[in-house]
Amino acid sequence: MSTFGTLFRVTTFGESHCASVGAIIDGCPPGLQLSAADIQVQMNRRRPGQSNLTTPRNEKDAVLLQSGLEHGVTLGTPIALLVRNEDQRPHDYSETDLYPRPSHADYTYLEKYGIKASSGGGRSSARETVGRVAAGAIAEHYLKIAYGIEIVAFVSSVGKVHLPMAAAVPATAEDDDDAAEPMSEEFRSLLAGVSRADVDAHLTRCPHPETAARMEKRIIRAKDALDSIGGTVTCVLRNLPSGLGEPVFDKFEAKLAHAMLSIPATKGFEIGSGFRGTEVPGSRHNDAFVRRADGSLGTQTNWSGGVQGGITNREDVYFRVAFKPPATISQAQATAQYDGTQGSLAARGRHDPCVVPRAVPIVEAMAALVVMDLLLIQNSRQAAAGRLPPITTLPATMVMPPRV
Ligand SMILES: Cc1cc2nc3c(=O)[nH]c(=O)nc-3n(C[C@H](O)[C@H](O)[C@H](O)COP(=O)(O)O)c2cc1C
């Protein structure tokens, strides 16, 4: 359906060529100072027409706040926000009246609903993500002010061009357990320090100048060949409190995976050491505990990606999302029409040759929605428990020992 979240509930609306797109957010805490400008920053990073690496569809994506605030302060009531669609060109899509675009959603929407939007991707279009990014910006604003939480995503690969730190470790003999770690020291220090300014310094949104330049060339090559190319986005969440995530079905990473795989064009998700972690033995993969300066427990390494048993442990959460090459390409493809007639489709319209530079703020937004919702749920549990008289008769093995 079109609603995400339990206590911070976001419903998005709109199709690629209708009057407007946007979201209704229910459950935003009252008393948050918020302006359209706080939201617009992320809208500008997502909007089409940003550079020669993205679709030339030119939308300003100016966000209009409709309800839920007075004097720049949230009331705790539903916040409605919308963005007008201004640069639609439905006639660009006339050939797709005959052809379902291969690997797009035209065929499956029609099979499912028996009817579909007459042009563009309708609800499956990335236009839908306008509402997510706006809602995510509000969540992120609260998380930053109330908890100091930082969310930074960046492009980690385009086609076969990878950030060197994220590239596969050198091939080693099958029985050599000591040679490799799932991720290099260099990559881990990037995760610890990378900022949005570092990311936005390059059109590709890869914070590594030499790799960013190669990625740019790769995208231009796909564009010039009337083709497209995929990539990955890595995201890090810093300063998260412990205790977020609801075992067993709503584990922190399960919610993150759900959120990420709901973004159009996603094909994969991994958290922490991910698939590469399977290549090292447990003795190298376990995150040993250490005492932090404040007396609490931290971990020496963080291959878990900040989540154990579906619950955050206060270490940074980091994860990676795979995006396929966008389906709509202008190169002629042999395919069948809706009625089964074999033919050739060379799509017109304006399209992204690679979605990852624009996907960065969408990944950040969906991460913010997950954190916000799970944080409100944990806060409500703790507030309810805090109303009860303390129990002093439990065996010591049932409670956290006092810090030394
Ligand atoms: C930021 C962004 C931009 C996108 N731009 C395009 C595009 O220009 N052309 C296209 O065919 N798909 C584009 N997509 C992907 C499609 O929306 C998506 O592939 C389609 O809805 C089918 O869904 P699926 O790939 O998740 O199966 C974009 C996705 C994102 C996240």
The ligand as an SDF file (V2000), in Angstrom:
LIG
                    3D

 31 33  0  0  0  0  0  0  0  0999 V2000
   15.7710    8.4640   -8.5410 C   0  0  0  0  0  0  0  0  0  0  0  0
   15.1950    7.4620   -9.5010 C   0  0  0  0  0  0  0  0  0  0  0  0
   15.0530    7.8190  -10.8350 C   0  0  0  0  0  0  0  0  0  0  0  0
   14.5380    6.9160  -11.7470 C   0  0  0  0  0  0  0  0  0  0  0  0
   14.4690    7.2880  -13.0770 N   0  0  0  0  0  0  0  0  0  0  0  0
   14.0570    6.3680  -13.9810 C   0  0  0  0  0  0  0  0  0  0  0  0
   14.0270    6.7100  -15.3710 C   0  0  0  0  0  0  0  0  0  0  0  0
   14.3600    7.8210  -15.7760 O   0  0  0  0  0  0  0  0  0  0  0  0
   13.6180    5.7560  -16.2290 N   0  0  0  0  0  0  0  0  0  0  0  0
   13.2340    4.5020  -15.8250 C   0  0  0  0  0  0  0  0  0  0  0  0
   12.8670    3.6730  -16.6290 O   0  0  0  0  0  0  0  0  0  0  0  0
   13.2600    4.1700  -14.5300 N   0  0  0  0  0  0  0  0  0  0  0  0
   13.6490    5.0660  -13.6050 C   0  0  0  0  0  0  0  0  0  0  0  0
   13.6570    4.7190  -12.2790 N   0  0  0  0  0  0  0  0  0  0  0  0
   13.2770    3.3590  -11.8870 C   0  0  0  0  0  0  0  0  0  0  0  0
   11.8270    3.0160  -12.1140 C   0  0  0  0  0  0  0  0  0  0  0  0
   10.9620    3.8540  -11.4030 O   0  0  0  0  0  0  0  0  0  0  0  0
   11.6040    1.5540  -11.7490 C   0  0  0  0  0  0  0  0  0  0  0  0
   12.5700    0.7480  -12.3160 O   0  0  0  0  0  0  0  0  0  0  0  0
   10.2620    1.0420  -12.2270 C   0  0  0  0  0  0  0  0  0  0  0  0
    9.2450    1.6380  -11.4800 O   0  0  0  0  0  0  0  0  0  0  0  0
   10.1040   -0.4670  -12.0920 C   0  0  0  0  0  0  0  0  0  0  0  0
   10.2510   -0.8680  -10.7600 O   0  0  0  0  0  0  0  0  0  0  0  0
   11.3880   -1.8790  -10.2710 P   0  0  0  0  0  0  0  0  0  0  0  0
   12.6190   -1.5360  -11.0420 O   0  0  0  0  0  0  0  0  0  0  0  0
   11.5390   -1.5920   -8.8240 O   0  0  0  0  0  0  0  0  0  0  0  0
   10.9040   -3.2700  -10.5860 O   0  0  0  0  0  0  0  0  0  0  0  0
   14.1460    5.6200  -11.3390 C   0  0  0  0  0  0  0  0  0  0  0  0
   14.2830    5.2630   -9.9840 C   0  0  0  0  0  0  0  0  0  0  0  0
   14.8060    6.1640   -9.0770 C   0  0  0  0  0  0  0  0  0  0  0  0
   14.9820    5.7540   -7.6430 C   0  0  0  0  0  0  0  0  0  0  0  0
  1  2  1  0
  2  3  1  0
  2 30  2  0
  3  4  2  0
  4  5  1  0
  4 28  1  0
  5  6  2  0
  6  7  1  0
  6 13  1  0
  7  8  2  0
  7  9  1  0
  9 10  1  0
 10 11  2  0
 10 12  1  0
 12 13  2  0
 13 14  1  0
 14 15  1  0
 14 28  1  0
 15 16  1  0
 16 17  1  0
 16 18  1  0
 18 19  1  0
 18 20  1  0
 20 21  1  0
 20 22  1  0
 22 23  1  0
 23 24  1  0
 24 25  2  0
 24 26  1  0
 24 27  1  0
 28 29  2  0
 29 30  1  0
 30 31  1  0
M  END
$$$$
